[in-house]
Amino acid sequence: MNGFLLVDKPQGWTSHDVVAKVRGLAKIKKVGHAGTLDPMATGLLVIGLGHATRLLRFVQAFPKEYTTTAVFGVATDTLDADGAILEREPMDVSGDDVVTVLDRFRGEIMQTPPMVSARKVGGQRLYELARKGETVEREARPVTIHELELTDFAPSDYPEVSLRVVCSTGTYIRTLADDVAAALGGRAHLCRLRRVRNGSLDVGAAATIETLAAAAEEEALGPRVIAPAAALGDLPAVSVGADLVRAVGNGRRIDDGLLDIAPGFSGLVRVLDPAGDLLAVSNVVGGRVIPEVVVPQ
């Protein structure tokens, strides 16, 4: 049980709820996830088991894809359907109007985290302050919107706008939707949010909680665990011969000339043993291959 599970999180569950459930099903203490999904949201939650929890930060850094629907003209205090309505003002906009402003939000943009986020200000998480009814200044942060497109538009006084978003980690889709509405003179909140991809890991390969529970009952959870080398497939792979396996396993730095690495390459790589199993995630810097995380064998 040292690998990853792909879970299709149901609506109404917190990410912590899923982790706790998987911990019980797998009968293992070390369980974590690669990026929070709000209770309202559904979709892909990547769960790390055992030693693989140390690798979750690499999975979390991969771009993520979402599908979402926002109600324009209605603002809530959480920017989603779980919040209390703050204002309601009809918006006379069309799908073409939305398409026209979307280009402003592609590429690197500055985004202010919502008060219901897990960001910390003054040592406290914003959602903890929000529960107390407090609002504090938040510093805008750069995020990257790789792809942004309108997928559906339901016209009304309060139009429902459906989007597909591919973005960097740390992007708040609820804030993005509200900012798009603001560019058209109004406000918005999310009524649906689904994560469909994390890097190359797709929700189509994810299991429901019910499926995982049934597999655990039949002691068949193991085959659903994805090996670390496969789960981190978005990182370039380099293989080492048997003579270097021990050196990598001991955390030694290696000259990149000993590995099949393109001249001048820098960045993270998967270091694999002759059998294709993950030995380490390493950083190639200045001609040296420096281990970031070594996987216990």
Buried (B, 14 or more C-beta within 10 A) or exposed (E): BBBBBBBBBBBEBEBEBBBEBBBEBBEBEBBBBBBEBBBBBBBBBBBBBBBBBBBBBBBBBBBBBBBBBBBBBBBBBBBBBBBEEEEEEEBEBEBEBBEEBBEEBEEEBEBBBBBBBEBEBEEEBBBEBBEEEEEEEBEEBEBBBBEBEBEEBEEEEBBBBBBBBBBBBBBBBBBBBBBBBEBBEBBBBBBBBBBBBBBEBEBEEBBEBEEBBBBBEEEEBEEBBBBBBBBBBBBEBBBBEEEBBEBBBEEEEBEBEBBEBEEEEEEBBBBBBEEEEBBBBBBBEEEEBBBBBBBEE
